[in-house]
């Protein structure tokens, strides 16, 4: 009887101890997974922060350790978010624009930082490009195609003459860049892309000057994702950050959300260059200091370029300030930004040539 | 049961004594075992307590180290961000901006703007921090660009970086350059 009791006692105690350790292991597993995802997000944040300030640099990140995880990027109501899918750890940011696909599961990620200028530098756009997406560039904008192919070395991209030339590879998602704006809207999804999941095939179409449309495969046809025309707000020139951002971002919603972050910074920057008074057409900030310095220098062109000539820096900056404020409220008004920025750029060049000073 | 009547008296006494002695021996053995168990349990709990204290002390130290590590990383990140701020950099039109250079005219304006948008915008970039630019040559001017120290901070990490200060209005036909440093202090 005593022996039996001892065995029951040992069994119960053993089971309790075993249960305790099983519980401990399970808890530790959850904690370490959460910690790992936290560390991953932290490391990614540091990488992105570093990449964001290193102007015009491409970083090739070996993410083979993260290949099992799916990183997600989103942007809504001016707040960007990224983290690991189905994990609680995430990070939010309403300052730095990150242009990326919605989800990234790749063993290699390219981060590319491009300065956005309007006409002065506003901020660096960070483009996140996974190695498992292949970009097919087509269309008749030869100048841009040439520039794109030259500047995207290290990224999976290829020029094709038409949709029929696309040779998709296994395990690679497809994004088509239609630079002429006529190919995708008038075509069906090519046969070789039909077996792919809808989410794996998308297209970005530059349908006109400063206009972009986002398309997604839906069965045999293309579906336009943006209801209204999405605008590319940038000045013409090489490595147009806003245009490149459109190519590498998921859709019009995230594109515009991230662009809005740039417009917010731009509004602040107009106050650095023009002061708070620039909203009323008066000079403050850097232009205010330049004007006070050249106030008595009637002989030079400096005061003229700054304030007195028909096309002057103060008026151009005022126009830019108003356009920025309007753009933040209404997307359609953003096109005015281009004209205002272009004017300021011309005046700044004149100022630099004739006065050896510049606004930016 | 032993019937004493049927046995010699000394035999009966002997049996009783044996029984008593056996009973006493068993009680003593039981007490000994009980004391032994209590002692083992006591030692076990003492060891457990040591383990728990050690674990929590280790966790506390690890947590503090992690916090210090994060603060140092934030200090570096904030300095990096400050150095590349479009509000401060020496831009050259459409050309690449000058490295590690701040525009004095922009500094004057940025000081006001950053103060104005401190909570609304810049706090998300720099959090609890103080950023000052100190000119060392030709003058000794100080610009406090961002000042948001944590009220009851436990530790702070200052970082310094040498910069050139470009003043476009000071030189004749070309900008004049001064020297200084940017001091970024972060708090936690």
HADDOCK unambig.tbl for C-alpha pairs under 7 A between the chains (distance, minus, plus):
assign (segid A and resid 53 and name CA) (segid B and resid 81 and name CA) 6.72 0.50 0.50
assign (segid A and resid 53 and name CA) (segid B and resid 84 and name CA) 6.34 0.50 0.50
assign (segid A and resid 121 and name CA) (segid B and resid 86 and name CA) 6.06 0.50 0.50
assign (segid A and resid 122 and name CA) (segid B and resid 86 and name CA) 6.28 0.50 0.50
assign (segid A and resid 123 and name CA) (segid B and resid 86 and name CA) 6.65 0.50 0.50
assign (segid A and resid 269 and name CA) (segid B and resid 87 and name CA) 6.43 0.50 0.50
assign (segid A and resid 271 and name CA) (segid B and resid 113 and name CA) 6.86 0.50 0.50
assign (segid A and resid 272 and name CA) (segid B and resid 87 and name CA) 6.73 0.50 0.50
assign (segid A and resid 272 and name CA) (segid B and resid 106 and name CA) 6.51 0.50 0.50
assign (segid A and resid 272 and name CA) (segid B and resid 109 and name CA) 5.21 0.50 0.50
assign (segid A and resid 272 and name CA) (segid B and resid 110 and name CA) 5.53 0.50 0.50
assign (segid A and resid 272 and name CA) (segid B and resid 113 and name CA) 6.45 0.50 0.50
assign (segid A and resid 275 and name CA) (segid B and resid 109 and name CA) 6.86 0.50 0.50
assign (segid A and resid 285 and name CA) (segid B and resid 109 and name CA) 4.72 0.50 0.50
assign (segid A and resid 286 and name CA) (segid B and resid 105 and name CA) 5.50 0.50 0.50
assign (segid A and resid 286 and name CA) (segid B and resid 106 and name CA) 5.78 0.50 0.50
assign (segid A and resid 286 and name CA) (segid B and resid 109 and name CA) 6.24 0.50 0.50
assign (segid A and resid 356 and name CA) (segid B and resid 173 and name CA) 5.82 0.50 0.50
assign (segid A and resid 356 and name CA) (segid B and resid 174 and name CA) 6.34 0.50 0.50
assign (segid A and resid 357 and name CA) (segid B and resid 168 and name CA) 6.17 0.50 0.50
assign (segid A and resid 360 and name CA) (segid B and resid 91 and name CA) 5.61 0.50 0.50
assign (segid A and resid 360 and name CA) (segid B and resid 92 and name CA) 6.47 0.50 0.50
assign (segid A and resid 360 and name CA) (segid B and resid 93 and name CA) 5.67 0.50 0.50
